[in-house]
Amino acid sequence: MFTSIGSVLLILGLVLLIGSQLAIALHAFTGNPLKGILCFVVPFYVYVYAKREPISKILMRTWYGGMALLILGGVLAS
């Protein structure tokens, strides 16, 4: 039973991680295309950009939640 719950949490966590990173990058593109390109090219620039913008801070909380679900799902699935 815990394996199936773990699998669902792994998938949900991964979806939250990818979705929030894409949303932050798209938000960066709407403000400044150069920052949007940097979000896709430079590692961890998404994190730096999200610390500066107020709307991205909400999306970073979603990213942290996705990471927590990913870790919890990995623990339950193993």
mmJSON file of the N, C-alpha and C atoms, coordinates in Angstrom:
{"data_MODEL":{"atom_site":{
"group_PDB":["ATOM","ATOM","ATOM","ATOM","ATOM","ATOM","ATOM","ATOM","ATOM","ATOM","ATOM","ATOM","ATOM","ATOM","ATOM","ATOM","ATOM","ATOM","ATOM","ATOM","ATOM","ATOM","ATOM","ATOM","ATOM","ATOM","ATOM","ATOM","ATOM","ATOM","ATOM","ATOM","ATOM","ATOM","ATOM","ATOM","ATOM","ATOM","ATOM","ATOM","ATOM","ATOM","ATOM","ATOM","ATOM","ATOM","ATOM","ATOM","ATOM","ATOM","ATOM","ATOM","ATOM","ATOM","ATOM","ATOM","ATOM","ATOM","ATOM","ATOM","ATOM","ATOM","ATOM","ATOM","ATOM","ATOM","ATOM","ATOM","ATOM","ATOM","ATOM","ATOM","ATOM","ATOM","ATOM","ATOM","ATOM","ATOM","ATOM","ATOM","ATOM","ATOM","ATOM","ATOM","ATOM","ATOM","ATOM","ATOM","ATOM","ATOM","ATOM","ATOM","ATOM","ATOM","ATOM","ATOM","ATOM","ATOM","ATOM","ATOM","ATOM","ATOM","ATOM","ATOM","ATOM","ATOM","ATOM","ATOM","ATOM","ATOM","ATOM","ATOM","ATOM","ATOM","ATOM","ATOM","ATOM","ATOM","ATOM","ATOM","ATOM","ATOM","ATOM","ATOM","ATOM","ATOM","ATOM","ATOM","ATOM","ATOM","ATOM","ATOM","ATOM","ATOM","ATOM","ATOM","ATOM","ATOM","ATOM","ATOM","ATOM","ATOM","ATOM","ATOM","ATOM","ATOM","ATOM","ATOM","ATOM","ATOM","ATOM","ATOM","ATOM","ATOM","ATOM","ATOM","ATOM","ATOM","ATOM","ATOM","ATOM","ATOM","ATOM","ATOM","ATOM","ATOM","ATOM","ATOM","ATOM","ATOM","ATOM","ATOM","ATOM","ATOM","ATOM","ATOM","ATOM","ATOM","ATOM","ATOM","ATOM","ATOM","ATOM","ATOM","ATOM","ATOM","ATOM","ATOM","ATOM","ATOM","ATOM","ATOM","ATOM","ATOM","ATOM","ATOM","ATOM","ATOM","ATOM","ATOM","ATOM","ATOM","ATOM","ATOM","ATOM","ATOM","ATOM","ATOM","ATOM","ATOM","ATOM","ATOM","ATOM","ATOM","ATOM","ATOM","ATOM","ATOM","ATOM","ATOM","ATOM","ATOM","ATOM","ATOM","ATOM","ATOM","ATOM","ATOM","ATOM","ATOM","ATOM","ATOM","ATOM","ATOM"],
"id":[1,2,3,4,5,6,7,8,9,10,11,12,13,14,15,16,17,18,19,20,21,22,23,24,25,26,27,28,29,30,31,32,33,34,35,36,37,38,39,40,41,42,43,44,45,46,47,48,49,50,51,52,53,54,55,56,57,58,59,60,61,62,63,64,65,66,67,68,69,70,71,72,73,74,75,76,77,78,79,80,81,82,83,84,85,86,87,88,89,90,91,92,93,94,95,96,97,98,99,100,101,102,103,104,105,106,107,108,109,110,111,112,113,114,115,116,117,118,119,120,121,122,123,124,125,126,127,128,129,130,131,132,133,134,135,136,137,138,139,140,141,142,143,144,145,146,147,148,149,150,151,152,153,154,155,156,157,158,159,160,161,162,163,164,165,166,167,168,169,170,171,172,173,174,175,176,177,178,179,180,181,182,183,184,185,186,187,188,189,190,191,192,193,194,195,196,197,198,199,200,201,202,203,204,205,206,207,208,209,210,211,212,213,214,215,216,217,218,219,220,221,222,223,224,225,226,227,228,229,230,231,232,233,234],
"type_symbol":["N","C","C","N","C","C","N","C","C","N","C","C","N","C","C","N","C","C","N","C","C","N","C","C","N","C","C","N","C","C","N","C","C","N","C","C","N","C","C","N","C","C","N","C","C","N","C","C","N","C","C","N","C","C","N","C","C","N","C","C","N","C","C","N","C","C","N","C","C","N","C","C","N","C","C","N","C","C","N","C","C","N","C","C","N","C","C","N","C","C","N","C","C","N","C","C","N","C","C","N","C","C","N","C","C","N","C","C","N","C","C","N","C","C","N","C","C","N","C","C","N","C","C","N","C","C","N","C","C","N","C","C","N","C","C","N","C","C","N","C","C","N","C","C","N","C","C","N","C","C","N","C","C","N","C","C","N","C","C","N","C","C","N","C","C","N","C","C","N","C","C","N","C","C","N","C","C","N","C","C","N","C","C","N","C","C","N","C","C","N","C","C","N","C","C","N","C","C","N","C","C","N","C","C","N","C","C","N","C","C","N","C","C","N","C","C","N","C","C","N","C","C","N","C","C","N","C","C","N","C","C","N","C","C"],
"label_atom_id":["N","CA","C","N","CA","C","N","CA","C","N","CA","C","N","CA","C","N","CA","C","N","CA","C","N","CA","C","N","CA","C","N","CA","C","N","CA","C","N","CA","C","N","CA","C","N","CA","C","N","CA","C","N","CA","C","N","CA","C","N","CA","C","N","CA","C","N","CA","C","N","CA","C","N","CA","C","N","CA","C","N","CA","C","N","CA","C","N","CA","C","N","CA","C","N","CA","C","N","CA","C","N","CA","C","N","CA","C","N","CA","C","N","CA","C","N","CA","C","N","CA","C","N","CA","C","N","CA","C","N","CA","C","N","CA","C","N","CA","C","N","CA","C","N","CA","C","N","CA","C","N","CA","C","N","CA","C","N","CA","C","N","CA","C","N","CA","C","N","CA","C","N","CA","C","N","CA","C","N","CA","C","N","CA","C","N","CA","C","N","CA","C","N","CA","C","N","CA","C","N","CA","C","N","CA","C","N","CA","C","N","CA","C","N","CA","C","N","CA","C","N","CA","C","N","CA","C","N","CA","C","N","CA","C","N","CA","C","N","CA","C","N","CA","C","N","CA","C","N","CA","C","N","CA","C","N","CA","C","N","CA","C","N","CA","C","N","CA","C","N","CA","C"],
"label_alt_id":[null,null,null,null,null,null,null,null,null,null,null,null,null,null,null,null,null,null,null,null,null,null,null,null,null,null,null,null,null,null,null,null,null,null,null,null,null,null,null,null,null,null,null,null,null,null,null,null,null,null,null,null,null,null,null,null,null,null,null,null,null,null,null,null,null,null,null,null,null,null,null,null,null,null,null,null,null,null,null,null,null,null,null,null,null,null,null,null,null,null,null,null,null,null,null,null,null,null,null,null,null,null,null,null,null,null,null,null,null,null,null,null,null,null,null,null,null,null,null,null,null,null,null,null,null,null,null,null,null,null,null,null,null,null,null,null,null,null,null,null,null,null,null,null,null,null,null,null,null,null,null,null,null,null,null,null,null,null,null,null,null,null,null,null,null,null,null,null,null,null,null,null,null,null,null,null,null,null,null,null,null,null,null,null,null,null,null,null,null,null,null,null,null,null,null,null,null,null,null,null,null,null,null,null,null,null,null,null,null,null,null,null,null,null,null,null,null,null,null,null,null,null,null,null,null,null,null,null,null,null,null,null,null,null],
"label_comp_id":["MET","MET","MET","PHE","PHE","PHE","THR","THR","THR","SER","SER","SER","ILE","ILE","ILE","GLY","GLY","GLY","SER","SER","SER","VAL","VAL","VAL","LEU","LEU","LEU","LEU","LEU","LEU","ILE","ILE","ILE","LEU","LEU","LEU","GLY","GLY","GLY","LEU","LEU","LEU","VAL","VAL","VAL","LEU","LEU","LEU","LEU","LEU","LEU","ILE","ILE","ILE","GLY","GLY","GLY","SER","SER","SER","GLN","GLN","GLN","LEU","LEU","LEU","ALA","ALA","ALA","ILE","ILE","ILE","ALA","ALA","ALA","LEU","LEU","LEU","HIS","HIS","HIS","ALA","ALA","ALA","PHE","PHE","PHE","THR","THR","THR","GLY","GLY","GLY","ASN","ASN","ASN","PRO","PRO","PRO","LEU","LEU","LEU","LYS","LYS","LYS","GLY","GLY","GLY","ILE","ILE","ILE","LEU","LEU","LEU","CYS","CYS","CYS","PHE","PHE","PHE","VAL","VAL","VAL","VAL","VAL","VAL","PRO","PRO","PRO","PHE","PHE","PHE","TYR","TYR","TYR","VAL","VAL","VAL","TYR","TYR","TYR","VAL","VAL","VAL","TYR","TYR","TYR","ALA","ALA","ALA","LYS","LYS","LYS","ARG","ARG","ARG","GLU","GLU","GLU","PRO","PRO","PRO","ILE","ILE","ILE","SER","SER","SER","LYS","LYS","LYS","ILE","ILE","ILE","LEU","LEU","LEU","MET","MET","MET","ARG","ARG","ARG","THR","THR","THR","TRP","TRP","TRP","TYR","TYR","TYR","GLY","GLY","GLY","GLY","GLY","GLY","MET","MET","MET","ALA","ALA","ALA","LEU","LEU","LEU","LEU","LEU","LEU","ILE","ILE","ILE","LEU","LEU","LEU","GLY","GLY","GLY","GLY","GLY","GLY","VAL","VAL","VAL","LEU","LEU","LEU","ALA","ALA","ALA","SER","SER","SER"],
"label_asym_id":["A","A","A","A","A","A","A","A","A","A","A","A","A","A","A","A","A","A","A","A","A","A","A","A","A","A","A","A","A","A","A","A","A","A","A","A","A","A","A","A","A","A","A","A","A","A","A","A","A","A","A","A","A","A","A","A","A","A","A","A","A","A","A","A","A","A","A","A","A","A","A","A","A","A","A","A","A","A","A","A","A","A","A","A","A","A","A","A","A","A","A","A","A","A","A","A","A","A","A","A","A","A","A","A","A","A","A","A","A","A","A","A","A","A","A","A","A","A","A","A","A","A","A","A","A","A","A","A","A","A","A","A","A","A","A","A","A","A","A","A","A","A","A","A","A","A","A","A","A","A","A","A","A","A","A","A","A","A","A","A","A","A","A","A","A","A","A","A","A","A","A","A","A","A","A","A","A","A","A","A","A","A","A","A","A","A","A","A","A","A","A","A","A","A","A","A","A","A","A","A","A","A","A","A","A","A","A","A","A","A","A","A","A","A","A","A","A","A","A","A","A","A","A","A","A","A","A","A","A","A","A","A","A","A"],
"label_entity_id":["1","1","1","1","1","1","1","1","1","1","1","1","1","1","1","1","1","1","1","1","1","1","1","1","1","1","1","1","1","1","1","1","1","1","1","1","1","1","1","1","1","1","1","1","1","1","1","1","1","1","1","1","1","1","1","1","1","1","1","1","1","1","1","1","1","1","1","1","1","1","1","1","1","1","1","1","1","1","1","1","1","1","1","1","1","1","1","1","1","1","1","1","1","1","1","1","1","1","1","1","1","1","1","1","1","1","1","1","1","1","1","1","1","1","1","1","1","1","1","1","1","1","1","1","1","1","1","1","1","1","1","1","1","1","1","1","1","1","1","1","1","1","1","1","1","1","1","1","1","1","1","1","1","1","1","1","1","1","1","1","1","1","1","1","1","1","1","1","1","1","1","1","1","1","1","1","1","1","1","1","1","1","1","1","1","1","1","1","1","1","1","1","1","1","1","1","1","1","1","1","1","1","1","1","1","1","1","1","1","1","1","1","1","1","1","1","1","1","1","1","1","1","1","1","1","1","1","1","1","1","1","1","1","1"],
"label_seq_id":[1,1,1,2,2,2,3,3,3,4,4,4,5,5,5,6,6,6,7,7,7,8,8,8,9,9,9,10,10,10,11,11,11,12,12,12,13,13,13,14,14,14,15,15,15,16,16,16,17,17,17,18,18,18,19,19,19,20,20,20,21,21,21,22,22,22,23,23,23,24,24,24,25,25,25,26,26,26,27,27,27,28,28,28,29,29,29,30,30,30,31,31,31,32,32,32,33,33,33,34,34,34,35,35,35,36,36,36,37,37,37,38,38,38,39,39,39,40,40,40,41,41,41,42,42,42,43,43,43,44,44,44,45,45,45,46,46,46,47,47,47,48,48,48,49,49,49,50,50,50,51,51,51,52,52,52,53,53,53,54,54,54,55,55,55,56,56,56,57,57,57,58,58,58,59,59,59,60,60,60,61,61,61,62,62,62,63,63,63,64,64,64,65,65,65,66,66,66,67,67,67,68,68,68,69,69,69,70,70,70,71,71,71,72,72,72,73,73,73,74,74,74,75,75,75,76,76,76,77,77,77,78,78,78],
"pdbx_PDB_ins_code":[null,null,null,null,null,null,null,null,null,null,null,null,null,null,null,null,null,null,null,null,null,null,null,null,null,null,null,null,null,null,null,null,null,null,null,null,null,null,null,null,null,null,null,null,null,null,null,null,null,null,null,null,null,null,null,null,null,null,null,null,null,null,null,null,null,null,null,null,null,null,null,null,null,null,null,null,null,null,null,null,null,null,null,null,null,null,null,null,null,null,null,null,null,null,null,null,null,null,null,null,null,null,null,null,null,null,null,null,null,null,null,null,null,null,null,null,null,null,null,null,null,null,null,null,null,null,null,null,null,null,null,null,null,null,null,null,null,null,null,null,null,null,null,null,null,null,null,null,null,null,null,null,null,null,null,null,null,null,null,null,null,null,null,null,null,null,null,null,null,null,null,null,null,null,null,null,null,null,null,null,null,null,null,null,null,null,null,null,null,null,null,null,null,null,null,null,null,null,null,null,null,null,null,null,null,null,null,null,null,null,null,null,null,null,null,null,null,null,null,null,null,null,null,null,null,null,null,null,null,null,null,null,null,null],
"Cartn_x":[0.818,0.0,0.859,1.92,2.758,3.514,3.749,4.434,3.582,2.287,1.426,1.254,1.157,1.071,2.379,3.492,4.796,4.933,4.427,4.496,3.674,2.504,1.648,2.318,2.925,3.603,4.822,5.543,6.682,6.245,5.195,4.71,4.167,3.399,2.845,3.95,4.955,6.081,6.841,7.04,7.742,6.944,5.635,4.781,4.828,4.796,4.876,6.221,7.301,8.629,8.742,8.379,8.503,7.548,6.325,5.343,5.741,6.248,6.629,7.862,8.824,9.99,9.619,8.732,8.278,7.491,6.667,5.894,6.815,7.863,8.814,9.551,9.96,10.669,9.761,8.498,7.566,7.303,7.248,7.088,8.303,9.47,10.683,10.67,10.167,10.089,9.146,8.057,7.112,7.693,8.521,9.125,10.325,11.238,12.47,12.921,12.937,13.309,14.717,15.646,16.991,16.987,16.208,16.109,15.437,14.494,13.856,14.835,15.683,16.707,17.694,18.054,18.958,18.347,17.031,16.364,16.504,16.507,16.625,18.077,19.023,20.399,21.287,21.206,22.092,21.475,22.212,21.677,21.45,20.378,19.983,19.625,19.564,19.118,17.628,16.884,15.456,15.318,16.184,16.149,16.511,17.523,17.932,16.823,16.213,15.129,13.928,13.627,12.46,12.632,13.853,14.072,13.829,13.904,13.75,12.317,11.532,10.178,9.148,8.158,7.172,6.269,5.85,4.978,5.736,7.027,7.825,8.09,7.987,8.165,7.053,5.856,4.749,5.029,5.548,5.878,7.043,7.969,9.063,8.545,7.518,6.911,6.287,5.71,5.186,6.321,7.464,8.62,9.116,9.178,9.597,8.617,7.324,6.325,6.488,6.78,7.029,8.256,9.294,10.498,10.205,9.399,9.034,8.22,7.293,6.503,7.377,8.344,9.259,10.088,10.582,11.364,10.488,9.309,8.39,7.968,7.695,7.325,8.464,9.696,10.852,11.033,10.792,10.909,9.817,8.593,7.496,7.585,8.129,8.209,9.34,10.319,11.439,11.202],
"Cartn_y":[-1.198,0.0,1.257,1.249,2.443,2.651,1.569,1.702,2.47,2.183,2.907,4.366,4.624,6.012,6.739,6.037,6.625,6.97,6.094,6.364,7.589,7.715,8.873,10.15,10.095,11.278,11.643,10.637,10.914,11.644,11.157,11.781,13.176,13.33,14.638,15.636,15.202,16.077,16.507,15.574,15.897,16.883,16.693,17.619,19.017,19.11,20.416,21.09,20.315,20.883,21.449,20.643,21.078,22.23,22.136,23.192,24.528,24.511,25.779,26.373,25.538,26.077,26.681,26.018,26.581,27.875,27.926,29.142,30.31,30.053,31.117,31.583,30.643,31.01,31.802,31.404,32.155,33.546,33.654,34.974,35.843,35.255,36.011,36.462,35.618,35.995,37.168,37.23,38.332,39.661,39.628,40.865,41.299,40.366,40.668,39.39,39.389,38.165,37.657,38.567,38.135,37.316,37.768,37.0,35.653,35.615,34.341,33.358,33.865,33.007,32.536,33.423,33.038,31.949,31.998,30.961,29.588,29.539,28.256,27.812,28.763,28.414,28.272,29.207,29.223,28.405,27.422,26.639,27.517,27.282,27.966,29.436,29.946,31.329,31.468,30.398,30.413,30.718,30.127,30.358,31.811,32.346,33.74,34.698,34.432,35.288,35.237,34.042,33.887,34.609,34.765,35.486,36.99,37.483,38.928,39.348,38.487,38.827,38.32,39.161,38.724,37.585,37.585,36.509,35.194,35.266,34.052,33.425,34.212,33.636,32.631,32.916,31.975,30.702,30.863,29.698,28.907,29.577,28.849,28.026,28.506,27.686,26.426,26.562,25.392,24.446,25.0,24.189,23.429,24.125,23.46,22.351,22.602,21.571,20.364,20.612,19.517,18.713,19.392,18.693,17.844,18.37,17.602,16.361,16.514,15.362,14.343,14.817,13.92,13.101,13.738,13.039,12.072,12.521,11.654,10.454,10.685,9.582,8.592,9.084,8.196,7.35,7.943,7.186,6.122,6.485,5.522,4.432,4.741,3.753,2.755,3.118,2.189,1.191],
"Cartn_z":[0.0,0.0,0.0,0.813,0.865,-0.436,-1.183,-2.458,-3.457,-3.5,-4.444,-4.034,-2.741,-2.272,-2.58,-2.384,-2.69,-4.161,-5.029,-6.471,-6.846,-6.266,-6.543,-6.046,-4.86,-4.332,-5.168,-5.678,-6.557,-7.821,-8.438,-9.68,-9.413,-8.35,-8.009,-7.683,-6.943,-6.624,-7.855,-8.787,-10.015,-10.871,-10.925,-11.675,-11.064,-9.736,-9.075,-9.328,-9.284,-9.53,-10.945,-11.919,-13.315,-13.614,-13.116,-13.364,-12.765,-11.545,-10.92,-11.58,-12.005,-12.687,-14.039,-14.76,-16.038,-15.837,-14.793,-14.526,-14.179,-13.405,-13.067,-14.319,-15.164,-16.393,-17.328,-17.446,-18.297,-17.737,-16.421,-15.795,-16.092,-16.087,-16.407,-17.865,-18.77,-20.188,-20.409,-19.669,-19.871,-19.408,-18.388,-17.901,-18.721,-18.96,-19.665,-20.38,-21.697,-22.42,-22.093,-21.786,-21.439,-20.144,-19.167,-17.917,-18.152,-19.068,-19.41,-20.024,-20.909,-21.513,-20.447,-19.544,-18.458,-17.575,-17.378,-16.579,-17.218,-18.545,-19.226,-19.41,-19.472,-19.797,-18.564,-17.643,-16.483,-15.342,-14.842,-13.721,-12.483,-11.795,-10.556,-10.739,-11.98,-12.164,-11.853,-12.037,-11.673,-10.191,-9.381,-7.94,-7.613,-8.282,-8.048,-8.472,-9.619,-10.107,-9.165,-8.67,-7.801,-6.473,-6.004,-4.748,-4.904,-6.142,-6.38,-6.658,-7.254,-7.679,-6.672,-6.281,-5.277,-5.755,-7.009,-7.491,-7.557,-7.839,-7.938,-6.58,-5.522,-4.186,-3.882,-4.358,-4.191,-4.976,-6.181,-6.988,-6.397,-5.724,-5.071,-3.9,-3.219,-2.159,-2.755,-3.932,-4.632,-5.001,-5.411,-5.751,-4.523,-3.379,-2.14,-1.747,-1.933,-1.652,-2.556,-3.828,-4.759,-4.373,-3.902,-3.455,-2.227,-1.312,-0.119,-0.495,-1.439,-1.892,-2.602,-3.35,-4.049,-3.049,-2.022,-1.0,-0.223,0.178,0.922,0.092,-1.181,-2.072,-2.247,-2.32,-2.414,-1.183,-0.029,1.222,1.317,0.966,1.062,0.004,-1.166,-2.236,-2.011,-1.194,-0.999,0.103],
"occupancy":[1.0,1.0,1.0,1.0,1.0,1.0,1.0,1.0,1.0,1.0,1.0,1.0,1.0,1.0,1.0,1.0,1.0,1.0,1.0,1.0,1.0,1.0,1.0,1.0,1.0,1.0,1.0,1.0,1.0,1.0,1.0,1.0,1.0,1.0,1.0,1.0,1.0,1.0,1.0,1.0,1.0,1.0,1.0,1.0,1.0,1.0,1.0,1.0,1.0,1.0,1.0,1.0,1.0,1.0,1.0,1.0,1.0,1.0,1.0,1.0,1.0,1.0,1.0,1.0,1.0,1.0,1.0,1.0,1.0,1.0,1.0,1.0,1.0,1.0,1.0,1.0,1.0,1.0,1.0,1.0,1.0,1.0,1.0,1.0,1.0,1.0,1.0,1.0,1.0,1.0,1.0,1.0,1.0,1.0,1.0,1.0,1.0,1.0,1.0,1.0,1.0,1.0,1.0,1.0,1.0,1.0,1.0,1.0,1.0,1.0,1.0,1.0,1.0,1.0,1.0,1.0,1.0,1.0,1.0,1.0,1.0,1.0,1.0,1.0,1.0,1.0,1.0,1.0,1.0,1.0,1.0,1.0,1.0,1.0,1.0,1.0,1.0,1.0,1.0,1.0,1.0,1.0,1.0,1.0,1.0,1.0,1.0,1.0,1.0,1.0,1.0,1.0,1.0,1.0,1.0,1.0,1.0,1.0,1.0,1.0,1.0,1.0,1.0,1.0,1.0,1.0,1.0,1.0,1.0,1.0,1.0,1.0,1.0,1.0,1.0,1.0,1.0,1.0,1.0,1.0,1.0,1.0,1.0,1.0,1.0,1.0,1.0,1.0,1.0,1.0,1.0,1.0,1.0,1.0,1.0,1.0,1.0,1.0,1.0,1.0,1.0,1.0,1.0,1.0,1.0,1.0,1.0,1.0,1.0,1.0,1.0,1.0,1.0,1.0,1.0,1.0,1.0,1.0,1.0,1.0,1.0,1.0,1.0,1.0,1.0,1.0,1.0,1.0,1.0,1.0,1.0,1.0,1.0,1.0],
"B_iso_or_equiv":[0.0,0.0,0.0,0.0,0.0,0.0,0.0,0.0,0.0,0.0,0.0,0.0,0.0,0.0,0.0,0.0,0.0,0.0,0.0,0.0,0.0,0.0,0.0,0.0,0.0,0.0,0.0,0.0,0.0,0.0,0.0,0.0,0.0,0.0,0.0,0.0,0.0,0.0,0.0,0.0,0.0,0.0,0.0,0.0,0.0,0.0,0.0,0.0,0.0,0.0,0.0,0.0,0.0,0.0,0.0,0.0,0.0,0.0,0.0,0.0,0.0,0.0,0.0,0.0,0.0,0.0,0.0,0.0,0.0,0.0,0.0,0.0,0.0,0.0,0.0,0.0,0.0,0.0,0.0,0.0,0.0,0.0,0.0,0.0,0.0,0.0,0.0,0.0,0.0,0.0,0.0,0.0,0.0,0.0,0.0,0.0,0.0,0.0,0.0,0.0,0.0,0.0,0.0,0.0,0.0,0.0,0.0,0.0,0.0,0.0,0.0,0.0,0.0,0.0,0.0,0.0,0.0,0.0,0.0,0.0,0.0,0.0,0.0,0.0,0.0,0.0,0.0,0.0,0.0,0.0,0.0,0.0,0.0,0.0,0.0,0.0,0.0,0.0,0.0,0.0,0.0,0.0,0.0,0.0,0.0,0.0,0.0,0.0,0.0,0.0,0.0,0.0,0.0,0.0,0.0,0.0,0.0,0.0,0.0,0.0,0.0,0.0,0.0,0.0,0.0,0.0,0.0,0.0,0.0,0.0,0.0,0.0,0.0,0.0,0.0,0.0,0.0,0.0,0.0,0.0,0.0,0.0,0.0,0.0,0.0,0.0,0.0,0.0,0.0,0.0,0.0,0.0,0.0,0.0,0.0,0.0,0.0,0.0,0.0,0.0,0.0,0.0,0.0,0.0,0.0,0.0,0.0,0.0,0.0,0.0,0.0,0.0,0.0,0.0,0.0,0.0,0.0,0.0,0.0,0.0,0.0,0.0,0.0,0.0,0.0,0.0,0.0,0.0,0.0,0.0,0.0,0.0,0.0,0.0],
"pdbx_formal_charge":[null,null,null,null,null,null,null,null,null,null,null,null,null,null,null,null,null,null,null,null,null,null,null,null,null,null,null,null,null,null,null,null,null,null,null,null,null,null,null,null,null,null,null,null,null,null,null,null,null,null,null,null,null,null,null,null,null,null,null,null,null,null,null,null,null,null,null,null,null,null,null,null,null,null,null,null,null,null,null,null,null,null,null,null,null,null,null,null,null,null,null,null,null,null,null,null,null,null,null,null,null,null,null,null,null,null,null,null,null,null,null,null,null,null,null,null,null,null,null,null,null,null,null,null,null,null,null,null,null,null,null,null,null,null,null,null,null,null,null,null,null,null,null,null,null,null,null,null,null,null,null,null,null,null,null,null,null,null,null,null,null,null,null,null,null,null,null,null,null,null,null,null,null,null,null,null,null,null,null,null,null,null,null,null,null,null,null,null,null,null,null,null,null,null,null,null,null,null,null,null,null,null,null,null,null,null,null,null,null,null,null,null,null,null,null,null,null,null,null,null,null,null,null,null,null,null,null,null,null,null,null,null,null,null],
"auth_seq_id":[1,1,1,2,2,2,3,3,3,4,4,4,5,5,5,6,6,6,7,7,7,8,8,8,9,9,9,10,10,10,11,11,11,12,12,12,13,13,13,14,14,14,15,15,15,16,16,16,17,17,17,18,18,18,19,19,19,20,20,20,21,21,21,22,22,22,23,23,23,24,24,24,25,25,25,26,26,26,27,27,27,28,28,28,29,29,29,30,30,30,31,31,31,32,32,32,33,33,33,34,34,34,35,35,35,36,36,36,37,37,37,38,38,38,39,39,39,40,40,40,41,41,41,42,42,42,43,43,43,44,44,44,45,45,45,46,46,46,47,47,47,48,48,48,49,49,49,50,50,50,51,51,51,52,52,52,53,53,53,54,54,54,55,55,55,56,56,56,57,57,57,58,58,58,59,59,59,60,60,60,61,61,61,62,62,62,63,63,63,64,64,64,65,65,65,66,66,66,67,67,67,68,68,68,69,69,69,70,70,70,71,71,71,72,72,72,73,73,73,74,74,74,75,75,75,76,76,76,77,77,77,78,78,78],
"auth_comp_id":["MET","MET","MET","PHE","PHE","PHE","THR","THR","THR","SER","SER","SER","ILE","ILE","ILE","GLY","GLY","GLY","SER","SER","SER","VAL","VAL","VAL","LEU","LEU","LEU","LEU","LEU","LEU","ILE","ILE","ILE","LEU","LEU","LEU","GLY","GLY","GLY","LEU","LEU","LEU","VAL","VAL","VAL","LEU","LEU","LEU","LEU","LEU","LEU","ILE","ILE","ILE","GLY","GLY","GLY","SER","SER","SER","GLN","GLN","GLN","LEU","LEU","LEU","ALA","ALA","ALA","ILE","ILE","ILE","ALA","ALA","ALA","LEU","LEU","LEU","HIS","HIS","HIS","ALA","ALA","ALA","PHE","PHE","PHE","THR","THR","THR","GLY","GLY","GLY","ASN","ASN","ASN","PRO","PRO","PRO","LEU","LEU","LEU","LYS","LYS","LYS","GLY","GLY","GLY","ILE","ILE","ILE","LEU","LEU","LEU","CYS","CYS","CYS","PHE","PHE","PHE","VAL","VAL","VAL","VAL","VAL","VAL","PRO","PRO","PRO","PHE","PHE","PHE","TYR","TYR","TYR","VAL","VAL","VAL","TYR","TYR","TYR","VAL","VAL","VAL","TYR","TYR","TYR","ALA","ALA","ALA","LYS","LYS","LYS","ARG","ARG","ARG","GLU","GLU","GLU","PRO","PRO","PRO","ILE","ILE","ILE","SER","SER","SER","LYS","LYS","LYS","ILE","ILE","ILE","LEU","LEU","LEU","MET","MET","MET","ARG","ARG","ARG","THR","THR","THR","TRP","TRP","TRP","TYR","TYR","TYR","GLY","GLY","GLY","GLY","GLY","GLY","MET","MET","MET","ALA","ALA","ALA","LEU","LEU","LEU","LEU","LEU","LEU","ILE","ILE","ILE","LEU","LEU","LEU","GLY","GLY","GLY","GLY","GLY","GLY","VAL","VAL","VAL","LEU","LEU","LEU","ALA","ALA","ALA","SER","SER","SER"],
"auth_asym_id":["A","A","A","A","A","A","A","A","A","A","A","A","A","A","A","A","A","A","A","A","A","A","A","A","A","A","A","A","A","A","A","A","A","A","A","A","A","A","A","A","A","A","A","A","A","A","A","A","A","A","A","A","A","A","A","A","A","A","A","A","A","A","A","A","A","A","A","A","A","A","A","A","A","A","A","A","A","A","A","A","A","A","A","A","A","A","A","A","A","A","A","A","A","A","A","A","A","A","A","A","A","A","A","A","A","A","A","A","A","A","A","A","A","A","A","A","A","A","A","A","A","A","A","A","A","A","A","A","A","A","A","A","A","A","A","A","A","A","A","A","A","A","A","A","A","A","A","A","A","A","A","A","A","A","A","A","A","A","A","A","A","A","A","A","A","A","A","A","A","A","A","A","A","A","A","A","A","A","A","A","A","A","A","A","A","A","A","A","A","A","A","A","A","A","A","A","A","A","A","A","A","A","A","A","A","A","A","A","A","A","A","A","A","A","A","A","A","A","A","A","A","A","A","A","A","A","A","A","A","A","A","A","A","A"],
"auth_atom_id":["N","CA","C","N","CA","C","N","CA","C","N","CA","C","N","CA","C","N","CA","C","N","CA","C","N","CA","C","N","CA","C","N","CA","C","N","CA","C","N","CA","C","N","CA","C","N","CA","C","N","CA","C","N","CA","C","N","CA","C","N","CA","C","N","CA","C","N","CA","C","N","CA","C","N","CA","C","N","CA","C","N","CA","C","N","CA","C","N","CA","C","N","CA","C","N","CA","C","N","CA","C","N","CA","C","N","CA","C","N","CA","C","N","CA","C","N","CA","C","N","CA","C","N","CA","C","N","CA","C","N","CA","C","N","CA","C","N","CA","C","N","CA","C","N","CA","C","N","CA","C","N","CA","C","N","CA","C","N","CA","C","N","CA","C","N","CA","C","N","CA","C","N","CA","C","N","CA","C","N","CA","C","N","CA","C","N","CA","C","N","CA","C","N","CA","C","N","CA","C","N","CA","C","N","CA","C","N","CA","C","N","CA","C","N","CA","C","N","CA","C","N","CA","C","N","CA","C","N","CA","C","N","CA","C","N","CA","C","N","CA","C","N","CA","C","N","CA","C","N","CA","C","N","CA","C","N","CA","C","N","CA","C","N","CA","C","N","CA","C","N","CA","C"],
"pdbx_PDB_model_num":[1,1,1,1,1,1,1,1,1,1,1,1,1,1,1,1,1,1,1,1,1,1,1,1,1,1,1,1,1,1,1,1,1,1,1,1,1,1,1,1,1,1,1,1,1,1,1,1,1,1,1,1,1,1,1,1,1,1,1,1,1,1,1,1,1,1,1,1,1,1,1,1,1,1,1,1,1,1,1,1,1,1,1,1,1,1,1,1,1,1,1,1,1,1,1,1,1,1,1,1,1,1,1,1,1,1,1,1,1,1,1,1,1,1,1,1,1,1,1,1,1,1,1,1,1,1,1,1,1,1,1,1,1,1,1,1,1,1,1,1,1,1,1,1,1,1,1,1,1,1,1,1,1,1,1,1,1,1,1,1,1,1,1,1,1,1,1,1,1,1,1,1,1,1,1,1,1,1,1,1,1,1,1,1,1,1,1,1,1,1,1,1,1,1,1,1,1,1,1,1,1,1,1,1,1,1,1,1,1,1,1,1,1,1,1,1,1,1,1,1,1,1,1,1,1,1,1,1,1,1,1,1,1,1]
}}}
